[in-house]
Structures are given as structure tokens and as C-alpha cells.
Amino acid sequence: MHKYKGISADDKHRIVNALKARGAGTCPRCNDSQWTVSEYSMIEVQATMDRNTNETTTIPSIMIVCEHCGFIAQHALQPLGIWPERLADLESGQIGSSRVATA
């Protein structure tokens, strides 16, 4: 069984640099500027507007947490240039067995 060890320091630096390069700033709730790179996540979304569909897709993202008030912001990784690491995975629309949405 794989034991998750959290986000590597290198990945945290890449994420912080990508957010800073795009002008990410203070918390929209408390206006504090101290953020922590928390966890990767996959946001599951419907693939169509059909209410009865079982077809879903996911958006790879990163959770950033305000150290003052705990507000959680999620940022899609693809526009930040962080996901996926292999372009072939993006072009096929597949990461493992899950379908991944492209931005």
C-alpha cells in the first residue's frame, strides 16, 4: 500500500511561484497574505448538463489554505502549468482510469 507523504517541497515552490507570477494575493475573506500550500485534489464535475448523466470528469487542482482564517482556495493545476507532467496524458484525456477535464 502506498503511503502518502504530502506535497514535496519542490512542488510547493513551483505552485507558489506559479501563483505569484499570476498575481495571486491576499485572502478574500480576511485580507491576510499568509497562505499554505495544502493538498492536491481532483474536483469531480459533470461532463454534460444532463441532470441524469453518470458521466463525470475531474479537474486536477491544489488547495491553498489561509493561515489566519482557514479559508480554502482551489486552483486548477493545468492553467498554472503544473498538471499534467506528461503531455501525452493530457492529449489522451486520461490520467490513470479517470477522465481529466482540460481548461
Backbone as a chain_set.jsonl record, in Angstrom:
{"seq": "MHKYKGISADDKHRIVNALKARGAGTCPRCNDSQWTVSEYSMIEVQATMDRNTNETTTIPSIMIVCEHCGFIAQHALQPLGIWPERLADLESGQIGSSRVATA", "coords": {"N": [[0.842, -1.184, 0.0], [0.531, 2.213, -0.847], [1.981, 4.911, 0.838], [0.974, 8.079, 1.469], [2.903, 10.985, 1.419], [2.58, 13.654, 1.386], [2.788, 16.877, -0.254], [5.647, 17.569, -2.14], [8.519, 19.603, -1.287], [9.666, 20.823, -3.522], [7.501, 20.809, -5.354], [5.744, 22.466, -3.937], [7.128, 24.902, -4.066], [7.082, 25.334, -6.848], [4.32, 25.66, -7.229], [3.727, 27.909, -5.597], [5.364, 29.823, -6.893], [4.134, 29.849, -9.428], [1.587, 30.839, -8.771], [2.254, 33.371, -7.693], [3.39, 34.541, -9.974], [1.145, 34.98, -11.421], [-0.155, 36.892, -10.063], [-1.54, 36.249, -7.701], [-2.926, 37.007, -4.547], [-3.945, 38.41, -1.5], [-6.086, 36.92, 1.039], [-9.508, 36.483, 0.267], [-11.408, 36.571, 2.268], [-10.398, 37.459, 4.812], [-8.363, 39.158, 4.238], [-5.714, 38.636, 4.811], [-2.29, 37.785, 4.108], [-0.914, 35.394, 4.309], [-0.446, 32.267, 3.2], [-0.831, 28.682, 2.913], [0.351, 25.99, 1.043], [-1.615, 23.298, 0.601], [-2.985, 20.55, -0.153], [-3.159, 18.293, -2.972], [-5.987, 17.956, -5.115], [-8.812, 16.419, -6.714], [-11.305, 17.725, -8.454], [-14.481, 16.695, -8.895], [-16.609, 16.86, -11.622], [-19.615, 17.203, -13.586], [-19.794, 15.831, -16.842], [-21.526, 16.69, -18.751], [-24.484, 18.815, -19.212], [-26.715, 17.365, -18.686], [-29.061, 16.274, -16.404], [-29.366, 13.668, -15.546], [-27.091, 12.254, -16.029], [-24.397, 9.954, -15.672], [-21.904, 10.327, -16.354], [-18.847, 11.622, -15.561], [-16.174, 13.95, -15.015], [-12.881, 15.09, -14.087], [-11.148, 17.801, -12.473], [-7.889, 18.503, -12.04], [-6.438, 19.899, -9.156], [-5.133, 22.261, -6.719], [-5.152, 22.786, -3.244], [-5.147, 25.711, -1.384], [-4.535, 27.161, 1.7], [-5.623, 29.704, 3.875], [-3.644, 30.954, 6.417], [-4.556, 32.472, 8.497], [-7.468, 32.67, 8.706], [-8.366, 30.243, 7.757], [-9.63, 29.899, 5.339], [-10.222, 28.127, 2.329], [-8.819, 27.976, -0.817], [-9.135, 26.841, -4.137], [-7.144, 25.971, -6.866], [-6.963, 25.381, -10.289], [-4.692, 23.125, -11.735], [-3.72, 22.854, -14.37], [-3.912, 25.414, -15.836], [-1.949, 26.72, -14.4], [0.296, 25.578, -15.319], [1.255, 23.261, -14.211], [0.118, 20.735, -14.209], [-0.868, 18.211, -16.516], [2.102, 16.273, -15.852], [2.988, 14.783, -17.953], [2.529, 15.369, -21.257], [1.296, 13.649, -23.046], [-0.6, 12.321, -21.497], [-2.46, 14.34, -21.037], [-3.312, 14.905, -23.667], [-4.585, 12.534, -24.361], [-6.63, 12.623, -22.633], [-6.772, 11.102, -20.404], [-5.873, 10.175, -17.15], [-4.529, 7.757, -15.416], [-7.279, 5.797, -14.579], [-9.227, 7.676, -14.686], [-11.132, 10.251, -16.265], [-9.922, 13.341, -17.348], [-10.561, 16.748, -17.172], [-9.856, 19.345, -19.499], [-8.563, 22.636, -19.44]], "CA": [[0.0, 0.0, 0.0], [1.299, 3.455, -0.968], [1.781, 5.848, 1.941], [1.074, 9.46, 1.008], [3.827, 11.76, 2.242], [2.316, 15.07, 1.211], [3.35, 17.56, -1.409], [7.085, 17.783, -1.97], [8.957, 21.0, -1.182], [9.842, 21.32, -4.891], [6.179, 21.096, -5.907], [5.212, 23.646, -3.243], [7.795, 26.077, -4.639], [6.535, 25.513, -8.206], [2.95, 26.163, -7.093], [3.816, 29.284, -5.083], [5.908, 30.667, -7.962], [3.118, 29.987, -10.471], [0.543, 31.73, -8.268], [2.809, 34.727, -7.619], [3.562, 35.043, -11.342], [-0.173, 35.34, -11.931], [-0.688, 37.968, -9.233], [-2.346, 35.808, -6.558], [-2.63, 37.893, -3.427], [-4.464, 38.215, -0.154], [-7.293, 36.126, 1.257], [-10.726, 37.266, 0.011], [-12.246, 36.606, 3.466], [-9.84, 38.227, 5.93], [-7.356, 40.056, 3.667], [-4.377, 38.255, 5.257], [-1.484, 37.361, 2.963], [-0.158, 34.186, 4.628], [-1.112, 31.085, 2.66], [-0.123, 27.417, 2.952], [0.006, 25.02, 0.014], [-2.12, 22.205, 1.416], [-3.085, 19.228, -0.761], [-3.718, 18.144, -4.308], [-7.334, 17.406, -5.113], [-9.453, 16.232, -8.009], [-12.669, 18.204, -8.339], [-15.327, 15.941, -9.808], [-17.654, 17.658, -12.256], [-20.377, 16.513, -14.616], [-19.258, 16.007, -18.186], [-22.559, 17.356, -19.554], [-25.52, 19.476, -18.424], [-27.794, 16.417, -18.479], [-29.245, 16.009, -14.972], [-29.371, 12.241, -15.236], [-25.869, 11.623, -16.518], [-23.429, 9.38, -14.743], [-20.592, 10.631, -16.907], [-18.176, 12.703, -14.845], [-14.784, 14.227, -15.337], [-12.252, 15.731, -12.94], [-10.225, 18.906, -12.691], [-6.787, 18.441, -11.07], [-6.284, 21.203, -8.518], [-4.353, 22.363, -5.485], [-5.829, 23.559, -2.202], [-4.31, 26.692, -0.695], [-5.267, 27.488, 2.915], [-5.231, 30.928, 4.577], [-3.155, 30.614, 7.744], [-5.234, 33.292, 9.501], [-8.884, 32.335, 8.915], [-8.646, 28.887, 7.316], [-10.305, 29.858, 4.037], [-9.564, 27.249, 1.366], [-8.958, 28.323, -2.229], [-8.678, 25.776, -5.012], [-6.639, 26.457, -8.134], [-6.742, 24.339, -11.293], [-3.26, 22.997, -11.986], [-3.351, 22.983, -15.781], [-3.584, 26.799, -16.203], [-0.717, 27.118, -13.719], [1.41, 24.914, -15.984], [1.785, 22.265, -13.286], [-0.501, 19.428, -14.455], [-0.162, 17.014, -16.088], [3.535, 16.306, -16.139], [3.207, 14.173, -19.264], [1.599, 15.919, -22.223], [0.543, 12.55, -23.653], [-1.75, 12.055, -20.645], [-3.428, 15.396, -21.295], [-3.864, 14.762, -25.007], [-5.485, 11.379, -24.396], [-7.731, 12.888, -21.718], [-6.793, 10.069, -19.374], [-4.847, 10.055, -16.126], [-4.947, 6.52, -14.764], [-8.562, 5.355, -15.114], [-10.163, 8.787, -14.612], [-11.104, 11.234, -17.338], [-9.488, 14.628, -16.804], [-11.012, 17.895, -17.943], [-8.807, 20.277, -19.901], [-9.005, 24.013, -19.335]], "C": [[0.887, 1.247, 0.0], [0.967, 4.383, 0.193], [2.031, 7.264, 1.436], [1.941, 10.262, 1.963], [3.616, 13.259, 2.099], [3.012, 15.632, -0.018], [4.829, 17.844, -1.153], [7.397, 19.281, -1.883], [9.14, 21.606, -2.573], [8.504, 21.673, -5.53], [5.56, 22.319, -5.249], [5.824, 24.917, -3.819], [7.267, 26.372, -6.041], [5.143, 26.13, -8.149], [2.959, 27.612, -6.632], [4.326, 30.224, -6.174], [4.884, 30.889, -9.069], [2.008, 30.934, -10.027], [1.034, 33.175, -8.187], [2.955, 35.339, -9.004], [2.243, 35.508, -11.939], [-0.876, 36.364, -11.038], [-1.587, 37.531, -8.091], [-1.943, 36.613, -5.328], [-3.272, 37.476, -2.126], [-5.749, 37.386, -0.142], [-8.54, 36.986, 1.023], [-11.632, 37.368, 1.232], [-11.696, 37.544, 4.535], [-8.745, 39.199, 5.506], [-5.932, 39.775, 4.156], [-3.597, 37.731, 4.047], [-0.651, 36.103, 3.221], [-0.951, 32.946, 4.214], [-0.217, 29.862, 2.825], [-0.594, 26.561, 1.788], [-0.373, 23.755, 0.765], [-2.042, 20.855, 0.714], [-3.522, 19.328, -2.217], [-5.142, 17.641, -4.155], [-7.797, 17.23, -6.551], [-10.906, 16.652, -7.82], [-13.513, 17.45, -9.368], [-16.446, 16.839, -10.315], [-18.393, 16.793, -13.265], [-19.793, 16.825, -15.975], [-20.244, 16.721, -19.104], [-23.543, 18.057, -18.626], [-26.702, 18.555, -18.135], [-27.899, 16.053, -17.0], [-29.07, 14.551, -14.613], [-28.114, 11.52, -15.704], [-25.045, 11.034, -15.38], [-22.018, 9.668, -15.2], [-20.004, 11.835, -16.179], [-16.756, 12.853, -15.356], [-14.178, 14.925, -14.119], [-11.326, 16.85, -13.375], [-9.129, 18.792, -11.634], [-6.547, 19.832, -10.477], [-5.401, 21.098, -7.277], [-5.157, 23.203, -4.5], [-4.795, 24.453, -1.515], [-5.13, 27.17, 0.508], [-4.716, 28.773, 3.531], [-4.833, 30.548, 6.0], [-3.866, 31.386, 8.851], [-6.662, 32.816, 9.773], [-9.262, 30.933, 8.454], [-9.394, 28.778, 6.001], [-9.503, 28.973, 3.087], [-9.878, 27.731, -0.043], [-8.467, 27.136, -3.037], [-8.288, 26.391, -6.349], [-6.431, 25.276, -9.07], [-5.267, 24.316, -11.653], [-2.868, 23.227, -13.435], [-3.06, 24.433, -16.179], [-2.32, 27.327, -15.532], [0.517, 26.476, -14.353], [2.018, 23.802, -15.147], [1.257, 20.866, -13.577], [-0.89, 19.331, -15.898], [1.299, 17.117, -16.457], [3.833, 15.724, -17.504], [2.139, 14.663, -20.221], [0.756, 14.833, -22.871], [-0.685, 12.22, -22.824], [-2.849, 13.087, -20.878], [-4.105, 15.2, -22.646], [-4.817, 13.589, -25.108], [-6.699, 11.602, -23.507], [-7.799, 11.896, -20.581], [-5.611, 10.231, -18.431], [-5.271, 8.834, -15.316], [-6.251, 6.063, -15.403], [-9.595, 6.464, -15.102], [-10.026, 9.701, -15.82], [-10.787, 12.575, -16.712], [-9.925, 15.733, -17.748], [-9.821, 18.765, -18.317], [-9.369, 21.689, -19.875], [-8.814, 24.732, -20.641]], "O": [[1.863, 1.329, 0.745], [-0.205, 4.612, 0.492], [3.141, 7.608, 1.03], [1.737, 10.223, 3.176], [4.392, 14.049, 2.636], [3.733, 14.925, -0.722], [5.205, 18.304, -0.075], [6.622, 20.114, -2.353], [8.808, 22.772, -2.786], [8.378, 22.715, -6.174], [4.919, 23.127, -5.923], [5.118, 25.901, -4.036], [7.031, 27.53, -6.385], [4.824, 27.024, -8.933], [2.272, 28.453, -7.213], [3.775, 31.309, -6.36], [4.774, 31.996, -9.595], [1.536, 31.747, -10.822], [0.315, 34.098, -8.568], [2.677, 36.523, -9.191], [2.224, 36.331, -12.854], [-2.053, 36.664, -11.237], [-2.33, 38.351, -7.552], [-0.761, 36.868, -5.101], [-3.156, 36.326, -1.701], [-6.398, 37.185, -1.17], [-8.618, 38.105, 1.532], [-12.552, 38.186, 1.232], [-12.444, 38.34, 5.103], [-8.254, 39.977, 6.324], [-5.037, 40.591, 3.939], [-4.198, 37.283, 3.07], [0.231, 35.781, 2.425], [-1.985, 32.624, 4.8], [1.007, 29.984, 2.873], [-1.796, 26.417, 1.566], [0.45, 23.193, 1.487], [-1.114, 20.088, 0.968], [-4.157, 20.296, -2.636], [-5.466, 16.972, -3.174], [-7.241, 17.818, -7.478], [-11.653, 15.992, -7.097], [-13.279, 17.56, -10.572], [-17.139, 17.494, -9.536], [-17.871, 15.784, -13.74], [-19.351, 17.945, -16.232], [-19.846, 17.292, -20.119], [-23.458, 17.921, -17.406], [-27.609, 18.943, -17.398], [-26.93, 15.576, -16.409], [-28.669, 14.229, -13.494], [-28.092, 10.291, -15.763], [-25.014, 11.568, -14.271], [-21.05, 9.305, -14.531], [-20.581, 12.922, -16.178], [-16.223, 11.981, -16.042], [-14.911, 15.311, -13.209], [-10.794, 16.851, -14.485], [-9.405, 18.966, -10.447], [-6.463, 20.819, -11.208], [-4.99, 20.017, -6.857], [-5.767, 24.204, -4.875], [-3.719, 24.002, -1.123], [-6.292, 27.543, 0.353], [-3.505, 28.924, 3.693], [-5.599, 29.894, 6.707], [-3.791, 31.002, 10.018], [-7.032, 32.584, 10.924], [-10.371, 30.476, 8.731], [-9.757, 27.677, 5.587], [-8.276, 29.049, 3.036], [-11.04, 27.878, -0.42], [-7.487, 26.493, -2.663], [-9.008, 27.227, -6.895], [-5.801, 24.286, -8.698], [-4.656, 25.366, -11.852], [-1.784, 23.746, -13.703], [-2.035, 24.676, -16.816], [-1.692, 28.263, -16.028], [1.647, 26.787, -13.975], [3.176, 23.437, -15.351], [1.911, 19.889, -13.213], [-1.234, 20.362, -16.476], [1.687, 17.95, -17.276], [4.806, 16.111, -18.151], [0.956, 14.395, -20.012], [-0.4, 15.082, -23.214], [-1.722, 11.87, -23.386], [-4.031, 12.745, -20.912], [-5.325, 15.315, -22.758], [-5.776, 13.648, -25.877], [-7.685, 10.871, -23.603], [-8.795, 11.856, -19.859], [-4.476, 10.406, -18.874], [-6.274, 8.883, -14.604], [-6.336, 5.951, -16.626], [-10.744, 6.226, -15.474], [-8.926, 9.899, -16.336], [-11.325, 12.912, -15.658], [-9.694, 15.671, -18.956], [-8.88, 18.904, -17.535], [-10.521, 21.91, -20.247], [-9.133, 25.916, -20.747]]}, "num_chains": 1, "name": "protein.A"}
